[in-house]
């Protein structure tokens, strides 16, 4: 009787790869009004540096392959220097025998890559244009992972066509049937898509519940510039690593890529999947709110700001940090902090003291130590102002509609931050009016 090799007698198979997305090579420095030449140079170099770190992480861990899930470049027409930097990274992987799988994003769609594909290293698989395409990763000649992918063909995506449709195990096996009839024995399958899921339906819609019901083990996604793991970190099926380097204060906190490990589980049809986040950003952005109500002097406030900067930097372990600091709290320092030259001096002292920190702006949203109840009792006009402010707080929808109508009358665009910051605006307006009243009474 022949020997029968059972599944439980076999060594479990394992796969490791780097999942990165949204490199945005060549993205401009934006949103900063007063950068020094040195800091401008740091920000310009930060994205290529982050990309180099992705490549170095793959090499140091000797992963099986690397995935970049779209938007390698920020524009459809990359500069020659950015293109060479990107290709150099792929060549480093190729020299180490590490293949890479790329798809096009909405910033660099497939049509603009068509003339460049022949210049890519032989181990680079640029897959998924007009329809889903498939590849097979093998180890020692044995199938290990099916890969199905689709990126952007043009810069726009039809709303009625989910980008992940047609990416499944059966389609992959059928597509590879003639060249690799043994593809069906691959234990793992990875899907690569550039999508907004149902969070941004104008950008290649995908239904997350449908993706999780599919027979694809891991969906390597790009497009969202923040980390997102569904259904959970302990059970990752749909994963966005976010961009590898923030570009402005909206893209705050640590940025990077994932090292993914997929391993068979004996006695289970589903593999185990583990994520390790790898920080790659050389510059991290933060907006910090600091309560200065405990400060007695401007020197105290300066020391508190420095302490907060080191605290934030300790979380991210980054070389450079760009911050916007908002001062809050009721304080006797309010009358000084609302003076622009005082804030400019505090900001300069911070930037001169620590060359690895850069304060982009110092904003005072403090309030004076004022007895509002006493003001209501003693001043008729002050009492009326405070009552109006309280009514606005109690009915934010009405306040938003009023502000919106006033903006429209004047032909001014309504800021997108209005709904979430309406409470802050009320506080600032109340303090401003009370300050003006006090100045008039002096």
C-alpha positions in Angstrom: 0.0 0.0 0.0 1.5 3.4 -1.0 2.5 5.9 1.6 -0.1 8.7 2.0 1.1 12.1 3.0 -1.6 13.8 5.0 -2.0 17.6 5.4 -1.3 17.3 9.2 1.9 15.6 8.5 3.2 18.4 6.4 5.1 21.4 7.5 2.9 24.5 7.5 3.6 26.9 4.7 4.3 30.6 5.4 4.4 33.8 3.3 5.8 37.2 4.2 5.6 40.4 2.2 5.7 44.2 2.5 2.4 46.0 1.8 2.9 49.7 0.9 0.7 52.2 -0.9 0.4 55.9 -1.8 4.1 56.7 -2.2 3.2 60.0 -4.1 6.8 60.5 -5.3 7.2 64.1 -6.5 4.4 65.5 -4.3 4.9 69.2 -3.7 5.4 70.8 -0.3 2.1 72.5 0.6 0.3 74.4 3.3 3.2 76.1 4.9 3.7 79.8 4.7 7.0 80.4 6.4 9.4 77.4 5.9 13.1 78.0 6.1 15.1 76.7 3.1 16.5 73.9 5.3 13.1 72.7 6.3 11.7 73.0 2.8 14.6 70.7 1.6 13.8 68.2 4.4 10.1 68.0 3.4 11.0 67.6 -0.3 13.4 64.8 0.5 11.1 63.1 3.0 9.0 61.1 0.5 12.0 59.6 -1.4 13.6 58.8 1.9 10.4 57.0 3.1 10.4 55.0 -0.1 14.0 54.0 0.4 13.0 52.8 3.9 10.3 50.6 2.4 12.8 49.0 0.1 15.4 48.6 2.9 12.7 47.0 5.2 12.0 44.4 2.5 15.7 43.7 2.1 16.5 43.4 5.8 13.6 41.1 6.4 14.2 39.1 3.2 10.5 39.0 2.5 9.0 36.9 -0.3 7.7 39.9 -2.3 6.7 43.6 -2.1 3.2 45.0 -3.0 2.7 48.7 -3.8 -1.0 49.3 -4.1 -1.2 52.3 -6.4 -0.2 56.0 -6.6 3.5 55.5 -6.8 3.8 59.0 -8.2 1.8 62.1 -7.4 1.1 63.1 -11.0 0.7 61.2 -14.2 3.9 62.8 -15.6 6.7 62.2 -13.0 10.0 64.0 -13.2 13.0 62.1 -14.5 14.7 62.3 -11.1 11.6 60.9 -9.3 11.3 58.1 -11.9 15.0 57.1 -11.5 14.7 57.0 -7.7 11.6 54.8 -7.9 13.2 52.4 -10.4 16.4 52.3 -8.4 14.4 50.9 -5.4 12.8 48.2 -7.7 16.3 47.3 -9.0 17.6 46.8 -5.4 14.7 44.3 -4.8 15.4 42.6 -8.1 19.1 42.2 -7.3 18.1 40.5 -4.0 15.7 38.2 -5.8 12.6 39.8 -4.3 9.7 40.3 -6.8 7.3 43.2 -6.6 3.7 43.6 -7.6 2.4 47.0 -8.6 -0.9 48.5 -9.6 -1.8 51.9 -10.9 -3.7 54.5 -8.9 -5.8 57.4 -9.8 -2.7 59.7 -9.6 -0.7 57.6 -12.0 -3.1 55.5 -14.0 -2.2 52.5 -16.2 -2.3 54.4 -19.5 0.7 56.6 -18.5 2.7 53.5 -17.5 2.2 51.7 -20.8 5.3 53.2 -22.4 7.5 52.6 -19.3 6.7 49.0 -18.5 9.6 47.7 -20.7 12.1 49.6 -18.5 11.0 47.9 -15.2 13.2 45.2 -13.8 12.2 41.7 -14.8 11.0 40.8 -11.4 8.4 43.6 -11.4 4.8 42.6 -12.1 2.7 45.6 -13.1 -0.8 44.0 -13.1 -4.4 45.0 -13.4 -5.5 47.6 -16.0 -8.7 47.4 -17.9 -9.7 44.1 -16.2 -8.5 42.0 -13.3 -5.2 40.2 -13.9 -3.5 37.4 -12.1 -0.1 36.2 -11.2 1.4 33.3 -9.2 4.1 33.5 -6.7 6.0 30.3 -6.2 8.8 29.1 -3.9 11.2 26.4 -5.0 9.0 25.7 -8.0 5.9 25.1 -5.9 2.8 27.4 -6.0 2.5 29.4 -2.8 0.3 32.5 -3.5 -2.3 33.5 -6.1 -2.3 37.2 -6.7 -5.2 39.0 -8.3 -5.2 42.8 -8.9 -6.8 45.7 -10.6 -5.7 49.3 -10.7 -6.9 52.5 -12.5 -6.8 52.4 -16.2 -7.7 56.1 -16.5 -7.8 58.7 -13.8 -11.5 58.3 -13.3 -13.4 55.2 -12.3 -17.0 54.3 -13.3 -19.3 54.5 -10.3 -21.3 51.4 -11.3 -18.3 49.1 -11.5 -16.8 47.8 -8.2 -13.0 47.5 -8.8 -12.7 44.2 -7.0 -15.3 42.4 -9.2 -13.8 39.3 -10.8 -10.9 38.9 -8.4 -11.3 35.5 -6.7 -9.6 32.1 -6.6 -11.6 30.4 -9.4 -10.9 33.3 -11.8 -7.2 33.2 -10.9 -6.9 29.4 -11.4 -8.7 29.7 -14.8 -6.6 32.6 -15.9 -3.4 30.7 -15.1 -4.6 27.3 -16.3 -2.6 27.1 -19.5 0.7 28.3 -18.1 0.4 26.9 -14.5 -2.1 24.1 -14.3 -0.9 23.5 -10.7 -1.9 27.0 -9.6 -4.9 25.7 -7.7 -2.6 24.1 -5.1 -1.4 27.5 -3.9 -2.5 27.8 -0.3 -2.9 31.6 -0.2 -4.5 34.3 -2.3 -3.9 38.1 -2.1 -6.0 40.7 -3.9 -4.5 44.2 -4.7 -6.9 47.1 -5.4 -6.8 50.9 -5.2 -10.2 51.8 -3.7 -12.1 54.1 -1.4 -14.3 51.2 -0.3 -17.7 52.7 0.6 -16.0 55.6 2.4 -15.3 57.4 -0.9 -17.6 55.9 -3.5 -16.3 58.3 -6.2 -12.9 56.5 -6.0 -13.4 52.9 -7.2 -16.2 51.7 -4.9 -15.9 48.4 -3.1 -18.3 46.8 -0.6 -16.2 45.8 2.4 -18.6 43.1 3.5 -18.4 41.5 0.1 -14.6 41.6 0.1 -14.6 39.9 3.5 -16.9 37.1 2.3 -14.7 36.4 -0.7 -12.1 33.6 -0.8 -9.3 36.1 -1.0 -7.2 35.8 2.2 -5.9 39.4 2.3 -6.9 42.5 0.4 -3.9 44.8 0.0 -5.5 48.2 -0.6 -4.3 51.7 -1.5 -5.9 55.1 -1.8 -7.0 56.0 1.8 -4.1 58.0 3.3 -4.8 56.7 6.8 -4.2 53.2 8.3 -7.4 51.1 8.3 -7.7 47.4 9.1 -11.0 45.5 8.7 -12.6 43.8 10.5 -9.9 44.2 13.2 -6.1 44.3 13.8 -6.3 40.7 15.2 -8.1 39.5 12.1 -6.9 41.6 9.2 -8.7 40.9 5.8 -8.9 44.4 4.3 -5.9 46.6 4.9 -4.8 50.1 4.1 -1.3 51.0 5.3 -1.9 54.7 4.5 0.7 56.9 2.8 4.4 56.2 3.7 5.1 59.9 4.4 2.7 62.6 5.4 2.6 65.6 3.1 1.0 68.2 5.4 -0.6 68.8 8.8 -3.8 66.9 7.7 -1.7 63.7 7.3 -0.5 63.7 10.8 1.1 61.1 13.1 3.3 58.1 12.2 3.3 56.9 8.6 4.6 53.7 7.1 3.9 50.3 5.6 3.0 46.8 6.8 5.0 43.6 7.0 2.4 40.9 6.5 2.8 37.2 7.5 0.3 34.7 6.2 0.6 31.2 7.6 -1.3 28.0 7.3 -3.1 26.8 10.5 -3.3 23.1 10.9 -6.9 21.9 11.2 -8.3 25.1 9.7 -9.1 26.1 6.1 -8.3 29.7 6.8 -4.7 30.9 7.3 -3.5 33.1 10.2 -2.5 36.7 9.2 -0.3 39.0 11.3 0.6 42.6 10.7 3.7 44.5 11.8 3.6 48.3 11.2 6.9 49.7 10.0 7.3 53.5 10.4 9.0 55.0 7.4 8.4 58.8 7.7 11.4 61.0 8.4 9.1 63.9 9.2 5.9 63.6 11.2 3.2 66.2 11.4 1.1 67.1 14.4 -1.5 69.7 15.5 -1.0 70.0 19.3 -3.4 71.6 21.7 -1.8 72.9 24.9 -3.7 74.1 27.9 -1.7 77.1 29.3 -4.1 77.9 32.1 -1.6 76.8 34.8 1.1 79.1 33.4 1.9 82.3 35.4 4.4 83.8 32.9 5.2 83.6 29.2 8.4 81.7 30.2 6.3 79.1 31.9 4.2 78.8 28.7 7.4 78.4 26.6 8.6 75.6 28.9 5.2 73.8 28.7 5.3 74.0 24.9 8.8 72.4 24.8 7.6 69.6 27.2 4.6 68.9 24.9 6.8 68.7 21.8 9.1 66.1 23.4 6.1 64.1 24.6 4.6 64.0 21.1 8.0 63.1 19.5 8.5 60.3 22.0 5.4 58.5 20.6 6.6 58.6 17.0 10.4 58.1 17.3 10.9 60.3 14.2 13.9 62.4 13.3 11.9 65.6 12.5 8.6 66.9 13.5 6.5 69.7 12.1 3.8 71.0 14.5 1.0 73.5 14.7 0.4 74.5 18.3 -3.0 75.8 19.5 -2.9 77.5 23.0 -6.0 77.0 25.0 -7.4 77.6 28.5 -8.4 80.5 30.6 -5.3 82.5 31.7 -4.1 85.9 32.8 -1.6 85.6 29.9 -4.5 86.0 27.4 -3.9 89.7 26.8 -0.3 89.0 25.8 -0.9 85.8 23.8 -3.3 87.6 21.5 -0.5 90.0 20.4 1.1 88.7 17.2 4.6 89.8 18.1 4.5 87.8 21.3 3.4 84.7 19.5 6.1 85.3 16.8 8.8 85.6 19.5 7.6 82.4 21.3 7.5 80.5 18.0 11.0 81.7 17.0 12.4 80.6 20.4 11.0 77.1 19.9 12.4 76.8 16.4 15.8 78.1 17.4 16.1 75.8 20.4 15.5 72.5 18.7 16.5 72.1 15.1 14.6 68.8 14.7 11.3 70.5 15.7 9.6 73.1 13.5 6.6 75.1 14.7 4.6 76.0 11.6 2.2 78.3 13.5 1.4 79.2 17.1 -2.3 80.0 17.5 -3.9 81.6 20.6 -7.4 80.4 21.4 -7.1 81.2 25.1 -9.6 83.2 27.1 -9.1 85.7 29.9 -9.8 84.8 33.5 -13.2 86.4 33.4 -16.2 86.0 35.6 -19.0 85.5 33.0 -21.7 85.2 35.6 -20.7 88.6 37.1 -20.6 90.1 33.6 -24.1 88.9 33.0 -25.3 90.6 36.2 -23.5 93.9 35.9 -23.5 94.7 32.2 -26.7 94.7 30.1 -24.9 94.5 26.8 -22.4 91.9 28.0 -25.3 89.9 29.4 -27.0 90.0 26.0 -23.8 88.9 24.2 -23.3 86.0 26.5 -26.9 84.9 26.2 -26.7 84.9 22.4 -23.5 82.8 22.6 -25.2 80.3 24.9 -28.1 80.0 22.5 -25.8 79.4 19.6 -24.1 76.6 21.6 -27.5 75.0 22.3 -28.6 74.9 18.7 -25.5 74.3 16.5 -27.5 73.4 13.4 -29.1 76.8 13.4 -25.8 78.5 13.9 -24.2 76.5 11.0 -27.1 77.4 8.7 -26.8 81.1 9.7 -23.0 81.2 9.0 -23.4 79.3 5.8 -26.0 81.8 4.5 -23.8 84.7 5.4 -20.9 83.1 3.5 -23.0 82.5 0.5 -24.3 86.1 0.4 -20.7 87.3 0.3 -19.6 84.7 -2.3 -17.2 83.0 0.1 -16.6 79.3 0.1 -17.9 77.6 3.3 -14.9 75.9 5.1 -15.3 72.1 5.3 -14.2 72.3 9.0 -17.3 74.4 10.0 -19.5 71.6 11.4 -16.8 70.0 13.5 -15.4 73.3 14.7 -18.5 75.3 15.4 -18.1 75.0 19.2 -14.5 76.4 18.9 -15.8 79.3 16.7 -18.4 80.1 19.3 -15.8 80.3 22.1 -13.5 82.5 20.0 -16.3 84.8 19.0 -17.5 85.2 22.5 -14.0 86.0 23.8 -13.3 88.4 21.0 -16.5 90.4 21.6 -15.8 90.5 25.4 -12.2 91.7 24.7 -13.5 94.5 22.6 -16.0 95.5 25.2 -13.3 95.7 27.8 -11.1 97.8 25.6 -13.9 100.2 24.9 -14.5 100.6 28.7 -10.9 101.4 29.5 
